[in-house]
Amino acid sequence: MTPTGLRGAVRRASDIYGRVLSGLLAISVLILVFPVTLQVVSRQTDLIPHYIWTEEMARFLLVYTVMIGAIVGQREGIHFIVDLWPELKGRARAFMDIVSGLFVLTFGAVFLWFGIEFVDFAWFRISELAELPLWLIHLPWPILGFSWLLFAGEKFVDDVRVLIHGETA
């Protein structure tokens, strides 16, 4: 496979992965409404008993929702944006994006590396209330790191190409 063909295949896989994550984000927000609603109704009324698992489930879902949202925000280019010089174009913009992209790639590598250790730490533990494996709550950290490396890496390659060859159509 040629480098151009490989790059295209990675882009297509990345695009599919991004769409799946966007769908999961919407689903996780919808699912999050259920345990939170149960908590509110059970605390404010006597209509249903107070389910203790809902608090832990809401926390788990909130972590997943935030992490998936951070990934989707990175993919769409709206998560790590500090536009100091919005009028920059072409190579100057690409250079500034490369500098900031290096920080994002570094954070992605840190999240991936220490996220794997975080999951390993929780591998044989269970949550107190729902008795779920705790590695499930720790899993979003390395996924976040991998995803940031993937999406920021794609942008980084594009910015390097613009820096070397100039503005592309």
Z-matrix of the N, CA and C atoms (Angstrom, degrees):
N
C 1 1.460
C 2 1.522 1 108.67
N 3 1.285 2 116.28 1 134.56
C 4 1.464 3 121.43 2 -179.43
C 5 1.526 4 109.92 3 -74.12
N 6 1.346 5 116.95 4 158.16
C 7 1.468 6 119.19 5 177.73
C 8 1.527 7 112.63 6 -57.50
N 9 1.336 8 116.79 7 -37.04
C 10 1.460 9 119.69 8 178.67
C 11 1.522 10 110.51 9 -67.46
N 12 1.329 11 116.93 10 -40.78
C 13 1.466 12 121.54 11 178.32
C 14 1.522 13 111.45 12 -65.44
N 15 1.328 14 115.82 13 -40.79
C 16 1.463 15 120.52 14 177.79
C 17 1.518 16 110.71 15 -64.97
N 18 1.328 17 116.19 16 -42.96
C 19 1.466 18 120.82 17 179.09
C 20 1.529 19 110.23 18 -61.02
N 21 1.331 20 116.71 19 -41.89
C 22 1.463 21 121.28 20 178.31
C 23 1.519 22 111.86 21 -64.48
N 24 1.332 23 116.24 22 -40.34
C 25 1.464 24 120.18 23 179.30
C 26 1.528 25 110.83 24 -65.97
N 27 1.332 26 115.69 25 -41.34
C 28 1.470 27 119.62 26 177.76
C 29 1.525 28 109.87 27 -64.04
N 30 1.326 29 117.15 28 -41.29
C 31 1.477 30 121.03 29 178.95
C 32 1.524 31 111.11 30 -62.57
N 33 1.325 32 116.77 31 -42.89
C 34 1.469 33 119.41 32 179.17
C 35 1.517 34 111.16 33 -65.14
N 36 1.336 35 116.88 34 -44.38
C 37 1.467 36 120.35 35 178.29
C 38 1.528 37 110.25 36 -63.13
N 39 1.318 38 116.76 37 -40.27
C 40 1.454 39 121.57 38 178.29
C 41 1.523 40 111.26 39 -63.76
N 42 1.321 41 116.27 40 -39.80
C 43 1.465 42 120.88 41 178.81
C 44 1.526 43 110.69 42 -64.47
N 45 1.325 44 116.91 43 -44.42
C 46 1.467 45 120.92 44 178.04
C 47 1.524 46 109.83 45 -62.67
N 48 1.327 47 116.77 46 -45.37
C 49 1.470 48 121.93 47 178.12
C 50 1.529 49 110.45 48 -58.90
N 51 1.321 50 117.53 49 -42.68
C 52 1.465 51 121.14 50 178.78
C 53 1.516 52 112.13 51 -63.48
N 54 1.340 53 116.71 52 -40.54
C 55 1.470 54 119.98 53 178.01
C 56 1.517 55 111.46 54 -66.42
N 57 1.330 56 116.60 55 -39.66
C 58 1.472 57 120.15 56 177.00
C 59 1.530 58 109.69 57 -61.90
N 60 1.327 59 116.74 58 -43.54
C 61 1.466 60 120.14 59 179.29
C 62 1.529 61 111.58 60 -63.97
N 63 1.306 62 117.92 61 -39.42
C 64 1.467 63 120.53 62 177.10
C 65 1.525 64 110.78 63 -62.14
N 66 1.315 65 116.69 64 -41.73
C 67 1.464 66 120.53 65 176.05
C 68 1.517 67 111.93 66 -64.39
N 69 1.339 68 116.52 67 -43.04
C 70 1.467 69 120.31 68 178.00
C 71 1.523 70 111.94 69 -63.36
N 72 1.322 71 116.60 70 -34.63
C 73 1.460 72 120.28 71 177.53
C 74 1.524 73 110.42 72 -62.02
N 75 1.314 74 116.87 73 -47.50
C 76 1.464 75 120.55 74 178.87
C 77 1.528 76 110.93 75 -62.40
N 78 1.327 77 116.52 76 -43.24
C 79 1.467 78 120.58 77 179.97
C 80 1.524 79 110.85 78 -64.73
N 81 1.327 80 117.35 79 -42.41
C 82 1.476 81 119.56 80 -178.55
C 83 1.526 82 111.41 81 -65.18
N 84 1.322 83 117.64 82 -35.51
C 85 1.470 84 119.96 83 176.54
C 86 1.525 85 109.81 84 -66.11
N 87 1.330 86 116.62 85 -43.29
C 88 1.464 87 120.21 86 178.86
C 89 1.532 88 111.20 87 -62.97
N 90 1.321 89 116.91 88 -43.57
C 91 1.463 90 119.90 89 180.00
C 92 1.523 91 110.64 90 -67.35
N 93 1.318 92 117.75 91 -35.88
C 94 1.468 93 122.27 92 -179.98
C 95 1.526 94 111.56 93 -59.54
N 96 1.311 95 116.56 94 -30.62
C 97 1.468 96 120.65 95 -179.52
C 98 1.536 97 110.66 96 -61.89
N 99 1.327 98 117.85 97 -35.01
C 100 1.459 99 121.32 98 -175.33
C 101 1.533 100 113.45 99 -63.09
N 102 1.342 101 121.04 100 -58.60
C 103 1.466 102 118.39 101 -179.17
C 104 1.525 103 113.45 102 -65.55
N 105 1.328 104 116.96 103 -32.42
C 106 1.463 105 119.18 104 179.26
C 107 1.526 106 109.88 105 -68.02
N 108 1.324 107 117.32 106 -40.96
C 109 1.462 108 120.51 107 176.91
C 110 1.523 109 110.74 108 -63.08
N 111 1.331 110 117.08 109 -42.99
C 112 1.468 111 119.98 110 176.55
C 113 1.528 112 111.18 111 -58.69
N 114 1.329 113 117.01 112 -42.36
C 115 1.462 114 120.40 113 178.46
C 116 1.519 115 111.60 114 -61.24
N 117 1.308 116 116.10 115 -48.62
C 118 1.465 117 120.30 116 -176.81
C 119 1.522 118 110.59 117 -63.65
N 120 1.321 119 116.93 118 -47.40
C 121 1.467 120 120.23 119 -178.47
C 122 1.525 121 110.83 120 -64.29
N 123 1.322 122 118.02 121 -41.78
C 124 1.464 123 120.16 122 -178.55
C 125 1.526 124 112.26 123 -70.28
N 126 1.308 125 118.06 124 -29.83
C 127 1.466 126 120.45 125 179.11
C 128 1.526 127 112.51 126 -79.22
N 129 1.321 128 116.47 127 -32.57
C 130 1.460 129 120.03 128 -174.37
C 131 1.524 130 113.75 129 -95.68
N 132 1.317 131 118.02 130 -16.05
C 133 1.465 132 121.01 131 -178.75
C 134 1.519 133 109.59 132 -136.07
N 135 1.312 134 114.81 133 172.51
C 136 1.464 135 120.69 134 174.13
C 137 1.524 136 111.36 135 -105.12
N 138 1.332 137 116.61 136 18.83
C 139 1.459 138 120.96 137 -177.57
C 140 1.527 139 112.68 138 -68.97
N 141 1.306 140 116.55 139 -37.51
C 142 1.465 141 120.49 140 179.34
C 143 1.522 142 108.51 141 -132.60
N 144 1.339 143 117.08 142 154.78
C 145 1.472 144 119.03 143 178.17
C 146 1.525 145 111.07 144 -69.82
N 147 1.322 146 115.68 145 160.70
C 148 1.460 147 121.23 146 179.20
C 149 1.529 148 108.11 147 -79.38
N 150 1.333 149 115.29 148 108.46
C 151 1.458 150 120.58 149 179.05
C 152 1.517 151 108.34 150 -86.05
N 153 1.318 152 116.74 151 120.38
C 154 1.463 153 120.39 152 -175.68
C 155 1.529 154 111.81 153 -76.87
N 156 1.323 155 118.54 154 -26.01
C 157 1.462 156 121.61 155 -178.19
C 158 1.521 157 112.41 156 -69.61
N 159 1.329 158 117.03 157 -21.10
C 160 1.462 159 119.16 158 -175.70
C 161 1.525 160 112.41 159 -65.23
N 162 1.326 161 117.03 160 -33.40
C 163 1.471 162 119.69 161 179.71
C 164 1.525 163 110.72 162 -64.65
N 165 1.314 164 115.85 163 -47.20
C 166 1.465 165 119.10 164 -179.65
C 167 1.530 166 111.34 165 -67.75
N 168 1.308 167 116.55 166 -39.09
C 169 1.461 168 119.90 167 178.73
C 170 1.531 169 110.50 168 -64.31
N 171 1.323 170 117.16 169 -40.19
C 172 1.468 171 120.33 170 177.93
C 173 1.523 172 110.41 171 -63.13
N 174 1.335 173 117.18 172 -40.38
C 175 1.466 174 120.30 173 177.77
C 176 1.526 175 111.01 174 -62.82
N 177 1.330 176 116.90 175 -46.11
C 178 1.462 177 120.76 176 179.03
C 179 1.520 178 110.41 177 -58.85
N 180 1.320 179 116.43 178 -48.65
C 181 1.465 180 120.58 179 -178.39
C 182 1.518 181 111.88 180 -65.39
N 183 1.319 182 117.19 181 -35.11
C 184 1.465 183 119.90 182 178.36
C 185 1.524 184 110.97 183 -65.04
N 186 1.323 185 116.93 184 -40.92
C 187 1.462 186 120.19 185 177.87
C 188 1.532 187 109.80 186 -61.21
N 189 1.326 188 116.88 187 -47.48
C 190 1.459 189 120.11 188 179.09
C 191 1.525 190 111.32 189 -61.90
N 192 1.331 191 117.00 190 -42.50
C 193 1.458 192 120.87 191 -179.04
C 194 1.529 193 110.93 192 -62.57
N 195 1.320 194 116.90 193 -44.24
C 196 1.466 195 120.78 194 -180.00
C 197 1.527 196 110.64 195 -65.34
N 198 1.317 197 116.62 196 -44.79
C 199 1.466 198 119.58 197 -178.31
C 200 1.539 199 111.80 198 -66.02
N 201 1.327 200 116.57 199 -44.04
C 202 1.462 201 119.04 200 178.53
C 203 1.524 202 109.67 201 -65.17
N 204 1.336 203 117.03 202 -38.66
C 205 1.462 204 120.43 203 177.05
C 206 1.516 205 112.15 204 -61.99
N 207 1.339 206 117.14 205 -38.51
C 208 1.468 207 120.77 206 177.83
C 209 1.532 208 110.83 207 -66.67
N 210 1.325 209 116.47 208 -36.16
C 211 1.466 210 119.89 209 178.24
C 212 1.528 211 109.90 210 -67.74
N 213 1.321 212 116.41 211 -48.28
C 214 1.463 213 120.62 212 -178.75
C 215 1.530 214 110.08 213 -63.06
N 216 1.337 215 116.71 214 -39.83
C 217 1.457 216 120.36 215 177.16
C 218 1.520 217 112.06 216 -62.08
N 219 1.319 218 117.18 217 -39.43
C 220 1.467 219 121.04 218 176.67
C 221 1.525 220 110.26 219 -65.04
N 222 1.316 221 116.81 220 -43.75
C 223 1.473 222 120.53 221 -179.20
C 224 1.522 223 111.20 222 -62.03
N 225 1.320 224 116.71 223 -41.11
C 226 1.459 225 120.68 224 -177.34
C 227 1.526 226 112.82 225 -83.84
N 228 1.329 227 116.71 226 -1.22
C 229 1.455 228 120.81 227 176.49
C 230 1.517 229 114.04 228 74.68
N 231 1.321 230 117.63 229 28.53
C 232 1.465 231 120.47 230 -179.03
C 233 1.524 232 112.60 231 -120.47
N 234 1.332 233 118.27 232 3.16
C 235 1.458 234 119.55 233 -175.09
C 236 1.521 235 112.70 234 -90.17
N 237 1.305 236 118.42 235 -50.20
C 238 1.466 237 122.30 236 -177.21
C 239 1.518 238 110.29 237 -109.89
N 240 1.288 239 117.50 238 64.58
C 241 1.461 240 120.25 239 -176.70
C 242 1.523 241 109.77 240 -115.82
N 243 1.319 242 115.09 241 116.54
C 244 1.459 243 122.52 242 168.95
C 245 1.519 244 104.26 243 -128.33
N 246 1.303 245 116.08 244 101.12
C 247 1.458 246 121.30 245 -173.00
C 248 1.525 247 109.72 246 -94.15
N 249 1.339 248 114.94 247 87.69
C 250 1.459 249 119.50 248 -179.04
C 251 1.519 250 112.41 249 -73.20
N 252 1.329 251 115.58 250 -35.64
C 253 1.466 252 120.69 251 -178.94
C 254 1.526 253 108.69 252 -127.73
N 255 1.330 254 117.65 253 80.73
C 256 1.470 255 119.36 254 -175.72
C 257 1.529 256 113.65 255 -66.85
N 258 1.318 257 117.46 256 -18.12
C 259 1.462 258 119.42 257 -178.40
C 260 1.525 259 113.08 258 -82.54
N 261 1.323 260 118.64 259 -7.62
C 262 1.470 261 120.77 260 179.55
C 263 1.521 262 110.58 261 -65.40
N 264 1.315 263 115.46 262 141.99
C 265 1.465 264 122.20 263 178.88
C 266 1.524 265 109.23 264 -137.17
N 267 1.304 266 116.06 265 164.80
C 268 1.453 267 122.61 266 171.82
C 269 1.517 268 114.77 267 61.08
N 270 1.323 269 115.44 268 -131.06
C 271 1.464 270 121.18 269 -175.22
C 272 1.523 271 112.68 270 -65.24
N 273 1.327 272 117.47 271 -37.45
C 274 1.472 273 119.81 272 179.45
C 275 1.529 274 110.05 273 -63.89
N 276 1.325 275 117.57 274 -43.00
C 277 1.469 276 122.22 275 177.23
C 278 1.517 277 109.74 276 -63.26
N 279 1.342 278 116.50 277 -44.25
C 280 1.457 279 120.81 278 -179.56
C 281 1.527 280 110.82 279 -61.21
N 282 1.341 281 117.09 280 -41.38
C 283 1.457 282 120.68 281 179.26
C 284 1.527 283 110.90 282 -61.82
N 285 1.333 284 116.59 283 -46.96
C 286 1.472 285 120.16 284 179.91
C 287 1.531 286 110.89 285 -64.33
N 288 1.338 287 117.02 286 -37.90
C 289 1.463 288 120.54 287 177.81
C 290 1.528 289 111.36 288 -67.67
N 291 1.325 290 117.19 289 -32.92
C 292 1.468 291 120.37 290 176.65
C 293 1.524 292 109.99 291 -66.24
N 294 1.328 293 116.29 292 -43.97
C 295 1.474 294 119.66 293 179.50
C 296 1.525 295 109.95 294 -60.20
N 297 1.326 296 117.50 295 -49.70
C 298 1.465 297 119.29 296 -179.89
C 299 1.524 298 110.78 297 -68.55
N 300 1.341 299 116.77 298 -34.10
C 301 1.458 300 120.51 299 178.17
C 302 1.518 301 112.99 300 -62.21
N 303 1.335 302 116.88 301 -33.12
C 304 1.466 303 119.99 302 176.93
C 305 1.530 304 111.17 303 -61.97
N 306 1.324 305 116.52 304 -37.38
C 307 1.465 306 119.86 305 177.16
C 308 1.530 307 111.03 306 -67.00
N 309 1.318 308 116.79 307 -43.09
C 310 1.464 309 120.40 308 179.00
C 311 1.529 310 110.32 309 -63.50
N 312 1.326 311 116.92 310 -42.80
C 313 1.466 312 120.37 311 177.63
C 314 1.528 313 111.21 312 -62.55
N 315 1.331 314 116.54 313 -38.34
C 316 1.463 315 120.31 314 177.40
C 317 1.526 316 110.63 315 -63.70
N 318 1.333 317 116.34 316 -46.59
C 319 1.462 318 119.46 317 177.96
C 320 1.527 319 111.18 318 -61.96
N 321 1.328 320 116.88 319 -39.97
C 322 1.460 321 120.12 320 177.42
C 323 1.521 322 111.70 321 -60.57
N 324 1.332 323 116.52 322 -43.27
C 325 1.469 324 120.44 323 178.82
C 326 1.526 325 111.02 324 -64.65
N 327 1.329 326 116.80 325 -39.80
C 328 1.477 327 120.70 326 178.49
C 329 1.525 328 110.05 327 -64.45
N 330 1.338 329 116.88 328 -45.83
C 331 1.463 330 120.16 329 179.29
C 332 1.522 331 110.96 330 -62.79
N 333 1.324 332 117.76 331 -39.30
C 334 1.463 333 120.50 332 179.20
C 335 1.521 334 110.83 333 -66.95
N 336 1.319 335 116.85 334 -50.85
C 337 1.458 336 121.15 335 -176.37
C 338 1.531 337 111.95 336 -61.95
N 339 1.321 338 115.85 337 -55.25
C 340 1.462 339 119.23 338 -177.42
C 341 1.525 340 111.85 339 -76.08
N 342 1.333 341 117.55 340 -22.70
C 343 1.456 342 120.60 341 174.23
C 344 1.513 343 111.57 342 -65.76
N 345 1.325 344 116.45 343 -38.55
C 346 1.466 345 119.92 344 176.31
C 347 1.525 346 109.66 345 -63.27
N 348 1.323 347 117.27 346 -43.13
C 349 1.465 348 120.45 347 176.16
C 350 1.525 349 111.28 348 -63.30
N 351 1.313 350 117.14 349 -37.58
C 352 1.459 351 123.43 350 179.18
C 353 1.529 352 110.38 351 -63.00
N 354 1.325 353 116.85 352 -43.96
C 355 1.464 354 121.03 353 177.75
C 356 1.525 355 109.70 354 -66.18
N 357 1.326 356 116.92 355 -42.74
C 358 1.462 357 120.78 356 179.17
C 359 1.526 358 111.12 357 -60.41
N 360 1.324 359 116.69 358 -39.31
C 361 1.465 360 122.12 359 178.41
C 362 1.526 361 111.13 360 -59.52
N 363 1.317 362 117.12 361 -36.59
C 364 1.462 363 121.46 362 -173.91
C 365 1.534 364 112.88 363 -97.40
N 366 1.318 365 117.42 364 5.16
C 367 1.458 366 120.54 365 -170.35
C 368 1.530 367 113.78 366 -56.42
N 369 1.323 368 119.01 367 -42.56
C 370 1.465 369 121.71 368 -176.07
C 371 1.523 370 112.71 369 -105.86
N 372 1.309 371 117.84 370 22.36
C 373 1.458 372 122.19 371 179.69
C 374 1.527 373 109.50 372 -109.20
N 375 1.327 374 114.95 373 156.82
C 376 1.461 375 120.12 374 176.22
C 377 1.521 376 109.07 375 -126.96
N 378 1.334 377 115.54 376 154.24
C 379 1.458 378 119.70 377 178.39
C 380 1.530 379 109.51 378 -72.54
N 381 1.316 380 115.49 379 155.14
C 382 1.462 381 120.39 380 -173.03
C 383 1.521 382 113.15 381 -71.90
N 384 1.304 383 118.33 382 -44.49
C 385 1.457 384 120.44 383 -171.64
C 386 1.521 385 113.23 384 -92.29
N 387 1.315 386 117.30 385 -52.53
C 388 1.462 387 120.59 386 -176.89
C 389 1.525 388 112.04 387 -85.48
N 390 1.320 389 117.18 388 -11.07
C 391 1.456 390 124.25 389 -178.57
C 392 1.532 391 112.23 390 54.36
N 393 1.318 392 114.05 391 42.21
C 394 1.457 393 121.32 392 174.54
C 395 1.520 394 109.03 393 -92.40
N 396 1.336 395 117.57 394 152.48
C 397 1.467 396 118.63 395 175.78
C 398 1.531 397 109.74 396 -62.43
N 399 1.325 398 115.88 397 130.02
C 400 1.461 399 119.82 398 -174.73
C 401 1.519 400 113.01 399 -69.86
N 402 1.327 401 118.36 400 -21.16
C 403 1.460 402 118.77 401 178.59
C 404 1.524 403 110.71 402 -62.90
N 405 1.354 404 116.80 403 -22.70
C 406 1.467 405 119.30 404 177.49
C 407 1.522 406 111.76 405 -64.65
N 408 1.322 407 117.66 406 -36.10
C 409 1.469 408 120.44 407 179.95
C 410 1.525 409 110.42 408 -77.40
N 411 1.328 410 117.72 409 -23.65
C 412 1.465 411 121.32 410 -179.07
C 413 1.527 412 112.39 411 -90.05
N 414 1.312 413 117.69 412 -15.86
C 415 1.464 414 122.48 413 -176.17
C 416 1.530 415 114.53 414 -60.99
N 417 1.333 416 120.54 415 -32.58
C 418 1.470 417 118.40 416 -179.00
C 419 1.529 418 115.09 417 -61.34
N 420 1.328 419 119.04 418 -25.13
C 421 1.464 420 120.26 419 -178.12
C 422 1.521 421 112.28 420 -65.14
N 423 1.343 422 120.21 421 -52.17
C 424 1.477 423 116.55 422 177.67
C 425 1.528 424 112.49 423 -68.65
N 426 1.328 425 117.94 424 -29.90
C 427 1.464 426 119.72 425 176.20
C 428 1.519 427 109.60 426 -64.16
N 429 1.325 428 116.59 427 -41.95
C 430 1.464 429 121.65 428 176.76
C 431 1.527 430 110.33 429 -59.87
N 432 1.336 431 116.74 430 -46.79
C 433 1.463 432 120.53 431 -179.98
C 434 1.514 433 112.19 432 -61.00
N 435 1.328 434 116.51 433 -46.38
C 436 1.473 435 120.14 434 178.24
C 437 1.520 436 110.72 435 -60.15
N 438 1.325 437 116.07 436 -45.81
C 439 1.464 438 120.76 437 -176.39
C 440 1.519 439 111.67 438 -65.67
N 441 1.344 440 116.88 439 -41.32
C 442 1.459 441 119.46 440 176.67
C 443 1.522 442 110.58 441 -62.57
N 444 1.327 443 116.75 442 -41.19
C 445 1.467 444 119.35 443 177.84
C 446 1.524 445 110.61 444 -62.05
N 447 1.310 446 116.79 445 -41.30
C 448 1.467 447 120.49 446 -179.82
C 449 1.527 448 111.40 447 -64.81
N 450 1.325 449 116.82 448 -55.60
C 451 1.463 450 120.24 449 -174.30
C 452 1.529 451 112.27 450 -72.19
N 453 1.327 452 117.38 451 -41.05
C 454 1.471 453 119.59 452 177.38
C 455 1.526 454 110.14 453 -69.48
N 456 1.335 455 116.77 454 -33.12
C 457 1.459 456 120.33 455 176.79
C 458 1.519 457 112.05 456 -64.07
N 459 1.330 458 117.09 457 -40.32
C 460 1.467 459 120.18 458 176.44
C 461 1.528 460 110.87 459 -61.49
N 462 1.317 461 115.91 460 -46.06
C 463 1.470 462 119.96 461 179.58
C 464 1.522 463 110.43 462 -64.22
N 465 1.328 464 116.41 463 -39.50
C 466 1.455 465 121.57 464 179.22
C 467 1.528 466 110.63 465 -60.13
N 468 1.320 467 116.80 466 -45.28
C 469 1.472 468 121.19 467 178.74
C 470 1.524 469 109.92 468 -61.82
N 471 1.331 470 116.67 469 -43.13
C 472 1.472 471 119.94 470 178.34
C 473 1.529 472 111.02 471 -61.88
N 474 1.338 473 116.98 472 -42.68
C 475 1.463 474 120.58 473 -179.56
C 476 1.527 475 111.58 474 -66.37
N 477 1.326 476 117.61 475 -38.52
C 478 1.468 477 120.63 476 176.98
C 479 1.525 478 109.71 477 -63.82
N 480 1.324 479 116.35 478 -40.73
C 481 1.464 480 120.15 479 178.66
C 482 1.536 481 110.74 480 -62.06
N 483 1.336 482 116.97 481 -42.17
C 484 1.470 483 120.20 482 178.05
C 485 1.523 484 109.86 483 -66.07
N 486 1.333 485 117.62 484 -40.62
C 487 1.466 486 121.03 485 -179.56
C 488 1.528 487 110.86 486 -62.47
N 489 1.327 488 116.75 487 -39.32
C 490 1.458 489 120.69 488 -177.39
C 491 1.533 490 111.61 489 -79.51
N 492 1.311 491 116.81 490 -47.46
C 493 1.460 492 120.92 491 -172.12
C 494 1.515 493 114.57 492 -102.00
N 495 1.282 494 117.68 493 -5.86
C 496 1.472 495 120.14 494 -177.67
C 497 1.518 496 111.04 495 88.85
N 498 1.309 497 115.37 496 -177.39
C 499 1.476 498 122.42 497 -177.50
C 500 1.523 499 109.85 498 -60.43
N 501 1.327 500 115.71 499 133.17
C 502 1.463 501 120.39 500 177.70
C 503 1.515 502 109.21 501 -107.35
N 504 1.313 503 115.03 502 154.98
C 505 1.469 504 120.54 503 -178.34
C 506 1.495 505 111.08 504 -78.71
